Amino acid sequence: MPISRREFCGAVGASLAAGNSNLFADDSKAKPLRVIAYNIFKLTGWPHQRNLAKKAVANGQMAKRLAMELALHEPDIINFSESPHEELTKEVAEHLGMNHVRFPSGGNWPGTLLSNFEIIDSQNAPMSGERPKELFTRHWGRATVELMNGDPLIVHSAHLYPTADPMVRLREIRAMIESMKPDLDAGRSMLLIGDLNHGPDTEEYKLWIDAGWVDTFAKVGKGDGPTIKSDIPQWRIDYVMAAGPIADRVTESRPLFEGAFRLNMNDKESFALSDHLPQLTVFR
């Protein structure tokens, strides 16, 4: 039996609506992307001289302690600076059910990237030419993770040179920006996460912003947002930066001055997981 034009249009409309229901989905119900940057002080606890910290290390408890505290914040991507032996960071990844990649250090401070998503490629210190010995003595690595919808997300994990003199750090940043430039120019979604060892009022910080990076805490955070030290935080040196489309989707960014990340000043036997605080950023 032939159908009327109204019936035909109604059937087509229903089919299109069913096939493209995601276009009309409530975006507020979509699972956010939760990212943490954390210098973990080689997983020795801080202050590491305290008896309870020594006992936790000696009894092999630190990886589980760290994983349990991180799990409370439901992270999807985590960066570790100052990683301990690889078996410990792998243990943390196993407790969290996350994928794991290690970025060797030019010195003795390796980096680690953990991800709920598949890590489809990674490269250590991906600069043009051979890495000069004086650069990236901490760590820098680049990885691509494949998000749930199949989109790639480029993640740079970094821990830059310390000291008050910024000379080496500035050289590191310029080398990184040169390497990042094709992705920045192409407008790809990217994250830069880690202990950058500089404040937001420095020449180093200005280089990032001028290159197109967005400081997520400066965009949506509250207060000064210090990340070190975990007893009385005074300086903001740990960052989650974003570039490309993902930079427009940041909804929250804050240091986690709470739980086992924070040192209890009233308990002389207590210890924090690190001298740094984790920096959490959430993207819708």
C-alpha positions as a Markdown table, in Angstrom:
| # | Residue | x | y | z |
|---|---|---|---|---|
| 1 | Met | 0.0 | 0.0 | 0.0 |
| 2 | Pro | 1.4 | 3.4 | -0.9 |
| 3 | Ile | 2.1 | 5.7 | 2.0 |
| 4 | Ser | 1.4 | 9.4 | 2.2 |
| 5 | Arg | 4.0 | 12.1 | 1.9 |
| 6 | Arg | 3.5 | 12.9 | 5.6 |
| 7 | Glu | 4.0 | 9.3 | 6.6 |
| 8 | Phe | 7.1 | 9.1 | 4.5 |
| 9 | Cys | 8.6 | 12.3 | 6.0 |
| 10 | Gly | 7.8 | 11.1 | 9.5 |
| 11 | Ala | 9.5 | 7.8 | 8.9 |
| 12 | Val | 12.6 | 9.4 | 7.5 |
| 13 | Gly | 12.7 | 11.9 | 10.4 |
| 14 | Ala | 12.5 | 9.1 | 13.0 |
| 15 | Ser | 15.2 | 7.2 | 11.3 |
| 16 | Leu | 17.6 | 10.2 | 11.2 |
| 17 | Ala | 16.9 | 11.0 | 14.8 |
| 18 | Ala | 17.6 | 7.4 | 15.9 |
| 19 | Gly | 20.8 | 7.2 | 13.8 |
| 20 | Asn | 22.1 | 10.6 | 15.0 |
| 21 | Ser | 20.8 | 10.6 | 18.6 |
| 22 | Asn | 24.3 | 11.5 | 19.8 |
| 23 | Leu | 23.8 | 14.9 | 18.2 |
| 24 | Phe | 21.0 | 15.7 | 20.5 |
| 25 | Ala | 22.4 | 14.1 | 23.6 |
| 26 | Asp | 22.8 | 16.2 | 26.7 |
| 27 | Asp | 26.5 | 17.1 | 26.8 |
| 28 | Ser | 26.4 | 17.5 | 30.6 |
| 29 | Lys | 25.9 | 13.8 | 30.9 |
| 30 | Ala | 29.0 | 12.9 | 28.9 |
| 31 | Lys | 31.9 | 11.6 | 31.0 |
| 32 | Pro | 34.5 | 14.3 | 31.5 |
| 33 | Leu | 38.2 | 13.9 | 30.9 |
| 34 | Arg | 40.2 | 14.1 | 34.2 |
| 35 | Val | 43.9 | 14.8 | 34.0 |
| 36 | Ile | 46.4 | 14.9 | 36.9 |
| 37 | Ala | 50.0 | 16.2 | 36.9 |
| 38 | Tyr | 52.0 | 15.0 | 39.9 |
| 39 | Asn | 55.6 | 15.1 | 41.0 |
| 40 | Ile | 55.7 | 12.0 | 43.2 |
| 41 | Phe | 59.2 | 12.5 | 44.9 |
| 42 | Lys | 60.3 | 9.0 | 43.8 |
| 43 | Leu | 57.5 | 7.5 | 45.9 |
| 44 | Thr | 59.4 | 7.8 | 49.2 |
| 45 | Gly | 56.9 | 9.9 | 51.0 |
| 46 | Trp | 57.5 | 13.4 | 52.4 |
| 47 | Pro | 59.3 | 14.1 | 54.7 |
| 48 | His | 60.9 | 10.8 | 53.8 |
| 49 | Gln | 63.0 | 10.8 | 57.0 |
| 50 | Arg | 59.9 | 10.1 | 59.2 |
| 51 | Asn | 59.6 | 6.7 | 60.6 |
| 52 | Leu | 56.1 | 6.0 | 59.1 |
| 53 | Ala | 57.3 | 7.0 | 55.7 |
| 54 | Lys | 60.3 | 4.7 | 56.0 |
| 55 | Lys | 58.1 | 1.9 | 57.2 |
| 56 | Ala | 55.6 | 2.3 | 54.3 |
| 57 | Val | 58.5 | 2.2 | 51.8 |
| 58 | Ala | 60.2 | -0.8 | 53.5 |
| 59 | Asn | 56.9 | -2.7 | 53.6 |
| 60 | Gly | 56.2 | -2.1 | 49.9 |
| 61 | Gln | 53.0 | -0.1 | 50.5 |
| 62 | Met | 53.7 | 3.1 | 48.6 |
| 63 | Ala | 52.5 | 2.1 | 45.2 |
| 64 | Lys | 49.1 | 0.9 | 46.6 |
| 65 | Arg | 48.8 | 4.0 | 48.8 |
| 66 | Leu | 49.4 | 6.3 | 45.9 |
| 67 | Ala | 47.0 | 4.4 | 43.6 |
| 68 | Met | 44.2 | 4.4 | 46.2 |
| 69 | Glu | 44.5 | 8.2 | 46.8 |
| 70 | Leu | 44.6 | 8.9 | 43.0 |
| 71 | Ala | 41.6 | 6.6 | 42.4 |
| 72 | Leu | 39.4 | 8.9 | 44.6 |
| 73 | His | 39.7 | 11.5 | 41.8 |
| 74 | Glu | 38.9 | 9.1 | 38.9 |
| 75 | Pro | 41.8 | 10.2 | 36.7 |
| 76 | Asp | 41.9 | 9.3 | 33.0 |
| 77 | Ile | 45.4 | 10.5 | 32.3 |
| 78 | Ile | 48.2 | 10.9 | 34.9 |
| 79 | Asn | 51.7 | 12.3 | 34.6 |
| 80 | Phe | 54.4 | 11.4 | 37.2 |
| 81 | Ser | 57.6 | 13.5 | 37.5 |
| 82 | Glu | 60.5 | 12.0 | 39.6 |
| 83 | Ser | 59.4 | 8.5 | 39.1 |
| 84 | Pro | 60.8 | 5.6 | 41.2 |
| 85 | His | 61.9 | 2.3 | 39.8 |
| 86 | Glu | 59.7 | 1.2 | 36.9 |
| 87 | Glu | 58.2 | -1.8 | 38.7 |
| 88 | Leu | 56.6 | 0.6 | 41.2 |
| 89 | Thr | 55.0 | 2.8 | 38.6 |
| 90 | Lys | 53.8 | -0.3 | 36.8 |
| 91 | Glu | 52.3 | -1.5 | 40.1 |
| 92 | Val | 50.4 | 1.9 | 40.4 |
| 93 | Ala | 49.2 | 1.4 | 36.8 |
| 94 | Glu | 48.0 | -2.1 | 37.6 |
| 95 | His | 46.1 | -1.0 | 40.7 |
| 96 | Leu | 44.4 | 1.7 | 38.6 |
| 97 | Gly | 43.8 | -0.5 | 35.6 |
| 98 | Met | 45.7 | 2.0 | 33.4 |
| 99 | Asn | 48.2 | 1.8 | 30.5 |
| 100 | His | 51.8 | 2.8 | 31.2 |
| 101 | Val | 54.7 | 4.3 | 29.4 |
| 102 | Arg | 58.0 | 5.5 | 30.9 |
| 103 | Phe | 60.1 | 8.4 | 29.7 |
| 104 | Pro | 63.8 | 7.9 | 30.6 |
| 105 | Ser | 65.6 | 10.8 | 32.2 |
| 106 | Gly | 68.9 | 12.4 | 31.0 |
| 107 | Gly | 69.7 | 12.3 | 34.7 |
| 108 | Asn | 67.9 | 10.3 | 37.4 |
| 109 | Trp | 64.4 | 11.6 | 37.3 |
| 110 | Pro | 62.3 | 9.6 | 34.8 |
| 111 | Gly | 58.8 | 10.5 | 33.8 |
| 112 | Thr | 55.7 | 8.3 | 33.6 |
| 113 | Leu | 52.4 | 8.6 | 31.7 |
| 114 | Leu | 49.4 | 6.5 | 32.8 |
| 115 | Ser | 46.2 | 6.4 | 30.7 |
| 116 | Asn | 42.9 | 4.8 | 30.7 |
| 117 | Phe | 43.0 | 5.0 | 27.0 |
| 118 | Glu | 45.3 | 3.1 | 24.6 |
| 119 | Ile | 48.7 | 4.8 | 24.2 |
| 120 | Ile | 49.2 | 4.3 | 20.4 |
| 121 | Asp | 52.7 | 5.9 | 20.2 |
| 122 | Ser | 55.3 | 7.5 | 22.4 |
| 123 | Gln | 58.7 | 9.1 | 22.0 |
| 124 | Asn | 61.3 | 10.3 | 24.5 |
| 125 | Ala | 62.6 | 13.8 | 24.1 |
| 126 | Pro | 61.3 | 14.2 | 20.5 |
| 127 | Met | 63.5 | 17.1 | 19.5 |
| 128 | Ser | 65.3 | 17.5 | 16.2 |
| 129 | Gly | 68.8 | 16.2 | 16.3 |
| 130 | Glu | 70.5 | 14.6 | 19.3 |
| 131 | Arg | 69.6 | 15.7 | 22.8 |
| 132 | Pro | 72.3 | 17.9 | 24.3 |
| 133 | Lys | 73.4 | 16.3 | 27.6 |
| 134 | Glu | 72.6 | 19.5 | 29.6 |
| 135 | Leu | 68.9 | 19.5 | 28.4 |
| 136 | Phe | 66.1 | 17.3 | 29.8 |
| 137 | Thr | 68.1 | 15.9 | 32.7 |
| 138 | Arg | 64.7 | 15.5 | 34.2 |
| 139 | His | 62.3 | 14.3 | 31.5 |
| 140 | Trp | 60.2 | 15.1 | 28.5 |
| 141 | Gly | 58.2 | 12.7 | 26.4 |
| 142 | Arg | 55.4 | 12.8 | 23.8 |
| 143 | Ala | 52.6 | 10.3 | 23.5 |
| 144 | Thr | 49.4 | 9.9 | 21.6 |
| 145 | Val | 46.4 | 8.4 | 23.3 |
| 146 | Glu | 43.2 | 7.3 | 21.5 |
| 147 | Leu | 40.1 | 8.7 | 23.3 |
| 148 | Met | 36.9 | 6.7 | 23.6 |
| 149 | Asn | 35.5 | 8.3 | 20.5 |
| 150 | Gly | 38.6 | 7.4 | 18.5 |
| 151 | Asp | 40.1 | 10.9 | 18.4 |
| 152 | Pro | 43.8 | 11.2 | 19.1 |
| 153 | Leu | 45.0 | 13.4 | 21.9 |
| 154 | Ile | 48.7 | 14.4 | 22.0 |
| 155 | Val | 50.2 | 14.5 | 25.5 |
| 156 | His | 53.5 | 16.0 | 26.4 |
| 157 | Ser | 54.8 | 14.9 | 29.8 |
| 158 | Ala | 57.6 | 17.1 | 31.2 |
| 159 | His | 59.7 | 17.9 | 34.2 |
| 160 | Leu | 62.0 | 20.9 | 33.4 |
| 161 | Tyr | 65.3 | 21.9 | 34.9 |
| 162 | Pro | 65.2 | 23.4 | 38.4 |
| 163 | Thr | 67.4 | 26.2 | 39.9 |
| 164 | Ala | 66.7 | 30.0 | 40.0 |
| 165 | Asp | 68.7 | 30.6 | 36.8 |
| 166 | Pro | 66.3 | 30.0 | 34.0 |
| 167 | Met | 68.9 | 29.6 | 31.2 |
| 168 | Val | 68.7 | 25.8 | 30.8 |
| 169 | Arg | 65.0 | 25.8 | 31.3 |
| 170 | Leu | 64.5 | 28.4 | 28.5 |
| 171 | Arg | 66.6 | 26.3 | 26.2 |
| 172 | Glu | 64.4 | 23.3 | 27.0 |
| 173 | Ile | 61.2 | 25.2 | 26.4 |
| 174 | Arg | 62.4 | 26.6 | 23.1 |
| 175 | Ala | 63.4 | 23.1 | 21.9 |
| 176 | Met | 60.0 | 21.7 | 23.0 |
| 177 | Ile | 58.0 | 24.5 | 21.2 |
| 178 | Glu | 60.0 | 23.9 | 18.0 |
| 179 | Ser | 59.1 | 20.2 | 18.2 |
| 180 | Met | 55.4 | 21.0 | 19.0 |
| 181 | Lys | 55.0 | 23.6 | 16.3 |
| 182 | Pro | 53.6 | 21.4 | 13.5 |
| 183 | Asp | 50.9 | 20.1 | 15.9 |
| 184 | Leu | 50.2 | 23.6 | 17.3 |
| 185 | Asp | 49.9 | 25.0 | 13.8 |
| 186 | Ala | 47.6 | 22.2 | 12.7 |
| 187 | Gly | 45.3 | 23.0 | 15.6 |
| 188 | Arg | 45.5 | 19.5 | 17.2 |
| 189 | Ser | 44.2 | 18.8 | 20.7 |
| 190 | Met | 47.2 | 18.7 | 23.0 |
| 191 | Leu | 48.1 | 18.6 | 26.7 |
| 192 | Leu | 51.3 | 19.6 | 28.4 |
| 193 | Ile | 51.4 | 18.3 | 31.9 |
| 194 | Gly | 54.1 | 18.2 | 34.6 |
| 195 | Asp | 56.5 | 20.0 | 36.9 |
| 196 | Leu | 57.7 | 22.9 | 34.8 |
| 197 | Asn | 59.8 | 24.4 | 37.7 |
| 198 | His | 58.7 | 28.0 | 37.0 |
| 199 | Gly | 56.0 | 30.3 | 38.1 |
| 200 | Pro | 53.3 | 32.1 | 36.0 |
| 201 | Asp | 55.2 | 35.4 | 36.3 |
| 202 | Thr | 58.3 | 34.3 | 34.3 |
| 203 | Glu | 59.8 | 34.5 | 30.9 |
| 204 | Glu | 59.4 | 30.7 | 30.6 |
| 205 | Tyr | 55.7 | 30.9 | 31.2 |
| 206 | Lys | 55.4 | 33.7 | 28.6 |
| 207 | Leu | 57.0 | 31.4 | 26.0 |
| 208 | Trp | 54.3 | 28.8 | 26.4 |
| 209 | Ile | 51.5 | 31.3 | 26.2 |
| 210 | Asp | 53.0 | 33.0 | 23.1 |
| 211 | Ala | 53.3 | 29.6 | 21.4 |
| 212 | Gly | 49.5 | 29.0 | 21.8 |
| 213 | Trp | 49.3 | 27.0 | 25.1 |
| 214 | Val | 46.5 | 27.8 | 27.5 |
| 215 | Asp | 47.2 | 27.6 | 31.3 |
| 216 | Thr | 44.1 | 25.7 | 32.5 |
| 217 | Phe | 44.4 | 27.0 | 36.1 |
| 218 | Ala | 44.7 | 30.6 | 34.9 |
| 219 | Lys | 41.6 | 30.1 | 32.8 |
| 220 | Val | 39.2 | 28.5 | 35.4 |
| 221 | Gly | 41.1 | 28.2 | 38.7 |
| 222 | Lys | 40.5 | 30.1 | 41.9 |
| 223 | Gly | 43.1 | 31.8 | 44.0 |
| 224 | Asp | 46.9 | 31.5 | 43.5 |
| 225 | Gly | 46.9 | 27.7 | 43.1 |
| 226 | Pro | 50.3 | 26.8 | 44.7 |
| 227 | Thr | 51.4 | 23.2 | 44.2 |
| 228 | Ile | 54.5 | 23.1 | 46.5 |
| 229 | Lys | 55.1 | 22.3 | 49.2 |
| 230 | Ser | 52.5 | 20.0 | 50.5 |
| 231 | Asp | 52.6 | 21.4 | 54.1 |
| 232 | Ile | 52.4 | 25.1 | 53.3 |
| 233 | Pro | 52.0 | 25.5 | 49.5 |
| 234 | Gln | 53.6 | 28.7 | 48.3 |
| 235 | Trp | 54.6 | 28.3 | 44.6 |
| 236 | Arg | 52.7 | 27.2 | 41.5 |
| 237 | Ile | 55.1 | 25.2 | 39.4 |
| 238 | Asp | 53.0 | 22.2 | 38.3 |
| 239 | Tyr | 50.7 | 22.6 | 35.3 |
| 240 | Val | 48.1 | 21.2 | 33.0 |
| 241 | Met | 48.3 | 23.2 | 29.8 |
| 242 | Ala | 46.1 | 22.7 | 26.8 |
| 243 | Ala | 46.1 | 23.6 | 23.1 |
| 244 | Gly | 43.7 | 23.2 | 20.2 |
| 245 | Pro | 40.0 | 22.4 | 20.6 |
| 246 | Ile | 40.4 | 20.7 | 24.0 |
| 247 | Ala | 41.6 | 24.1 | 25.5 |
| 248 | Asp | 38.0 | 25.4 | 25.1 |
| 249 | Arg | 36.6 | 22.5 | 27.1 |
| 250 | Val | 38.3 | 23.0 | 30.4 |
| 251 | Thr | 35.8 | 23.2 | 33.3 |
| 252 | Glu | 37.9 | 22.8 | 36.5 |
| 253 | Ser | 41.6 | 23.1 | 37.4 |
| 254 | Arg | 43.0 | 23.0 | 41.0 |
| 255 | Pro | 45.8 | 21.6 | 43.2 |
| 256 | Leu | 44.7 | 18.8 | 45.4 |
| 257 | Phe | 45.5 | 20.1 | 48.8 |
| 258 | Glu | 43.6 | 17.3 | 50.6 |
| 259 | Gly | 43.8 | 13.7 | 51.8 |
| 260 | Ala | 47.1 | 11.9 | 51.8 |
| 261 | Phe | 48.5 | 14.5 | 49.3 |
| 262 | Arg | 48.5 | 17.0 | 52.1 |
| 263 | Leu | 50.9 | 16.9 | 55.1 |
| 264 | Asn | 49.1 | 17.1 | 58.5 |
| 265 | Met | 51.1 | 19.8 | 60.3 |
| 266 | Asn | 49.6 | 18.8 | 63.6 |
| 267 | Asp | 50.9 | 15.3 | 63.5 |
| 268 | Lys | 54.7 | 15.0 | 63.8 |
| 269 | Glu | 54.6 | 11.4 | 62.6 |
| 270 | Ser | 52.5 | 11.9 | 59.5 |
| 271 | Phe | 53.8 | 12.1 | 56.0 |
| 272 | Ala | 52.4 | 13.2 | 52.6 |
| 273 | Leu | 52.8 | 11.2 | 49.4 |
| 274 | Ser | 55.1 | 13.9 | 48.0 |
| 275 | Asp | 56.4 | 17.3 | 48.6 |
| 276 | His | 54.3 | 18.5 | 45.7 |
| 277 | Leu | 50.5 | 18.6 | 45.3 |
| 278 | Pro | 48.8 | 17.0 | 42.3 |
| 279 | Gln | 47.3 | 19.4 | 39.8 |
| 280 | Leu | 43.9 | 18.2 | 38.6 |
| 281 | Thr | 42.2 | 19.5 | 35.5 |
| 282 | Val | 38.8 | 18.4 | 34.1 |
| 283 | Phe | 37.6 | 18.8 | 30.5 |
| 284 | Arg | 34.1 | 18.3 | 29.4 |
